[in-house]
Every structure is written in C-alpha cells, then in structure tokens.
Amino acid sequence: MSEWWTYSLSDFLMFSSRSYYRLIESYNAAIWPAHFLALVAGVIVIGAIARPRQNLQRSAALVLAAAWGWVAWAYHLERYAEINTAAPYFAAAFAVQALLLCWLAYRPGNVAPAPQRVALGMTGLAIFAYPLLALARDNGEWRQAEVFGIAPDPTVVATLGVLLAWRAPAIFWLIPVLWCLVSGATLMELKIGHAWLLPALAFISSLAWLIKRKTPRD
C-alpha cells in the first residue's frame, strides 16, 4: 500500500472539468430565475460598503449569511456531493460561516468610516464580473456561469470584500480564505485557466486587512 505522502490532489478528484461545469449548468437550470434575486442581494451588499450605515450593514451581513447557508445546502449537499465525497464537509464549513455572519450582523463596531476601494472592487468583481469567467473558458457558456449567492466561489469573494470593509476579526476570515485555497487547488488540478484567481484575491484581501488593522479608525 502506498504511503499517504505519495498521493496528490488529482488522486482524490473523481471528476473532470467537464463534469464540474455540467453540474453547475444543471444547478443553474434547476433554480432559475433565482439569479435575479441573487443580483438584488448583491446590490444590497455593495450598498452596505459604499454607504456605511448600521442598518444597511446588518441587512448585508444577513444576506451573506443566507447566501452561505443556501450554498451549503443547495450546492454542496444536494449537488456537489454527487461528484465529490468531501462536499458534506464543505457544506458543514459553509453552514458554520453562515452562523458567524449572523453573529457579525449584530456585532457592534462594524460600520466603516468610509468606503474602501479594494473592498468595493472585490465585491463588485464577485457580483458583476465573476459570471463572465464562464465565457472566458474554452467552450464556456452562460448556462455555466457562477453567480453570487448561488455558487460558492463568487459568494466567498464578495464576503472577503465585506470582511475587509468592516475590518472583521480573524475568525470570520478563516473559512473564506481556506475555501479560496481549496477551490483554487481544485481548479488547478482541473486545468481551469482562472485557478489562480481565488488564491490571489484571498492574498490581496488578507494583506489589505492586515494593513487596515494597523491603521487607526477615523
């Protein structure tokens, strides 16, 4: 029997990139037109960063919590588990993050003194630009687009933007950053061109967070 360190991630992946995006396509078809509701939710999240107000930010945190909870159940448990045996563990992690975001919604001191360009840019990228990645791939099409609040990757990226804007403590960052690494590694093994994107965004947002943490609030 081979030693565990001789295995690579490819030994544990039981699906191809074609199967992965076919799953996303069938998932999108099954829940359409919930994508319009997800877009409205995304606008609320962006508004909470652009116009820092306690009530708006509380609503945005609850929107994010609902998005993480939905992805945990509808994506990871109901669909991704069909091709990835680790999906139930991913679902559990997303459910925990949903609870943390509910806590963040009622945690005092979330209001940022002013909108932050990096946070706004990251959240805007997740909501408006991330679905376009489906068209950048060979043979990609709109039906395979990954949408905020529906697919995990753009949901996580938008959350990174919010956590940065609110200078959230490290505990809120752990699961999103870990997911960026896990998903990035998975896409790399599947030879997806934008596999570098999630780890890069996790690094940029984490670095910006560390810098902001050392900067006194206005």
C-alpha positions in Angstrom: 0.0 0.0 0.0 1.4 3.4 -1.0 2.3 5.9 1.7 -0.1 8.9 2.1 2.5 11.4 1.1 2.8 9.8 -2.3 -0.7 11.0 -3.2 -1.5 14.3 -4.9 -4.8 16.1 -5.1 -5.5 14.6 -8.5 -5.7 11.2 -6.8 -8.7 12.3 -4.8 -10.6 14.1 -7.6 -13.2 11.8 -9.1 -14.5 14.2 -11.7 -13.3 16.2 -14.8 -13.7 19.8 -15.6 -16.5 18.8 -18.0 -18.4 17.1 -15.2 -17.8 20.0 -12.9 -19.2 22.6 -15.2 -22.0 20.3 -16.3 -23.0 20.2 -12.6 -23.1 24.0 -12.4 -25.1 24.1 -15.6 -27.8 21.8 -14.3 -27.8 23.6 -11.0 -28.4 26.9 -12.7 -31.2 25.5 -14.7 -32.9 23.9 -11.7 -33.0 27.2 -9.7 -33.6 29.7 -12.5 -34.8 32.5 -12.2 -33.4 32.8 -8.6 -30.4 34.5 -10.2 -32.3 37.8 -10.3 -32.9 37.6 -6.6 -29.2 36.9 -6.1 -28.4 40.1 -8.1 -30.6 42.2 -5.9 -28.9 40.6 -2.8 -25.5 41.5 -4.3 -26.6 45.1 -4.8 -27.5 45.3 -1.1 -24.1 44.0 -0.2 -22.3 46.6 -2.4 -24.5 49.3 -0.9 -23.5 48.4 2.6 -19.9 49.1 1.7 -20.5 52.2 -0.4 -22.8 53.8 2.1 -21.8 52.7 5.6 -24.9 52.6 7.8 -25.5 50.3 10.7 -29.0 49.0 9.5 -27.8 48.5 5.9 -24.7 46.7 7.0 -26.8 44.5 9.3 -29.0 43.6 6.3 -26.0 42.9 4.2 -24.5 40.5 6.8 -27.8 38.6 7.0 -27.9 38.5 3.2 -24.4 37.0 3.2 -25.4 34.5 5.9 -28.4 33.4 3.8 -26.1 33.0 0.8 -23.6 30.8 2.6 -26.4 28.7 4.1 -28.0 28.3 0.7 -24.8 27.3 -0.9 -24.1 24.8 1.9 -27.4 23.0 1.3 -28.4 23.6 -2.4 -24.9 23.4 -3.9 -22.6 21.3 -1.7 -25.1 18.8 -0.2 -27.6 18.5 -2.9 -25.3 18.6 -6.0 -21.5 18.8 -5.4 -21.7 15.7 -3.1 -22.7 13.7 -6.2 -19.1 14.1 -7.6 -17.0 15.0 -4.6 -17.0 13.0 -1.4 -15.6 16.0 0.5 -18.7 18.1 -0.3 -20.5 17.3 3.1 -17.5 18.7 4.9 -17.6 21.8 2.7 -21.3 22.1 3.5 -20.6 22.0 7.2 -17.9 24.7 6.9 -20.3 26.9 4.9 -23.0 26.4 7.5 -20.6 27.5 10.2 -19.7 30.6 8.2 -23.4 31.4 7.9 -23.7 31.4 11.7 -20.6 33.6 12.0 -22.1 36.1 9.6 -25.3 36.1 11.6 -23.2 37.0 14.6 -21.4 39.7 12.6 -24.7 41.2 11.8 -25.4 42.1 15.4 -21.8 42.6 16.5 -21.1 46.3 17.4 -18.5 48.3 15.6 -19.0 47.1 12.0 -19.5 50.5 10.4 -16.5 51.6 8.4 -15.6 55.3 8.3 -15.6 55.4 4.5 -16.0 53.0 1.6 -12.8 51.2 0.7 -11.7 50.9 -2.9 -10.3 47.4 -2.5 -13.3 46.1 -0.7 -15.7 47.7 -3.2 -13.7 46.4 -6.1 -13.6 42.9 -4.7 -17.3 42.7 -4.0 -18.2 44.3 -7.4 -15.9 41.7 -9.1 -17.7 38.9 -7.4 -21.2 40.1 -8.2 -20.9 41.6 -11.7 -17.7 40.2 -13.3 -17.3 36.7 -11.9 -20.1 35.2 -14.0 -18.3 36.4 -17.1 -15.5 33.9 -16.4 -17.8 31.2 -17.9 -17.4 32.9 -21.3 -13.6 33.1 -20.9 -13.1 29.3 -20.9 -12.9 27.1 -24.0 -16.5 26.0 -24.9 -17.8 28.0 -21.9 -21.3 29.4 -22.0 -23.7 31.5 -19.9 -25.5 28.4 -18.5 -22.3 27.5 -16.7 -21.9 31.0 -15.1 -21.1 31.1 -11.4 -23.3 33.7 -9.6 -23.0 35.3 -6.2 -25.3 33.8 -3.7 -25.7 30.7 -5.8 -22.2 29.3 -6.4 -19.6 29.2 -3.7 -16.6 31.0 -5.3 -18.2 34.4 -6.1 -20.1 34.2 -2.7 -16.8 33.8 -0.9 -15.1 36.6 -2.9 -17.9 39.0 -2.1 -17.6 38.0 1.6 -13.9 38.9 1.6 -14.8 42.4 0.4 -17.3 42.8 3.2 -14.9 41.5 5.9 -12.2 43.9 4.6 -14.6 46.9 4.7 -15.6 46.1 8.2 -12.2 45.1 9.5 -13.7 41.9 10.8 -11.7 39.8 13.3 -9.6 36.9 12.0 -12.2 34.3 13.0 -14.5 35.5 10.2 -11.7 35.1 7.6 -10.7 31.6 8.3 -13.3 29.6 6.3 -13.4 32.1 3.3 -9.6 32.1 2.9 -9.4 28.3 3.3 -12.1 27.9 0.7 -10.1 30.1 -1.7 -7.1 27.8 -1.3 -9.2 24.6 -1.7 -11.2 25.8 -4.7 -8.1 27.2 -6.3 -6.2 23.9 -5.9 -9.2 22.0 -7.3 -9.4 24.3 -10.4 -5.7 24.0 -10.9 -5.9 20.2 -11.0 -8.8 20.5 -13.4 -6.6 22.8 -15.5 -9.0 25.8 -15.4 -7.4 29.0 -16.6 -8.5 31.2 -13.7 -7.5 28.8 -11.0 -5.0 31.4 -9.7 -7.8 34.0 -9.1 -9.2 32.8 -5.8 -5.9 32.4 -4.0 -4.8 35.7 -5.4 -7.9 37.5 -4.1 -7.5 35.8 -0.7 -3.9 37.1 -0.5 -4.8 40.6 -1.6 -7.7 41.0 0.7 -5.8 39.5 3.7 -2.9 41.8 3.1 -5.2 44.8 2.9 -6.9 43.6 6.1 -3.6 43.4 7.9 -2.7 46.9 6.8 -6.1 48.3 7.8 -5.9 46.6 11.2 -2.7 48.6 11.9 -4.4 51.8 10.8 -6.5 53.6 13.5 -10.1 54.1 12.7 -11.2 57.7 11.8 
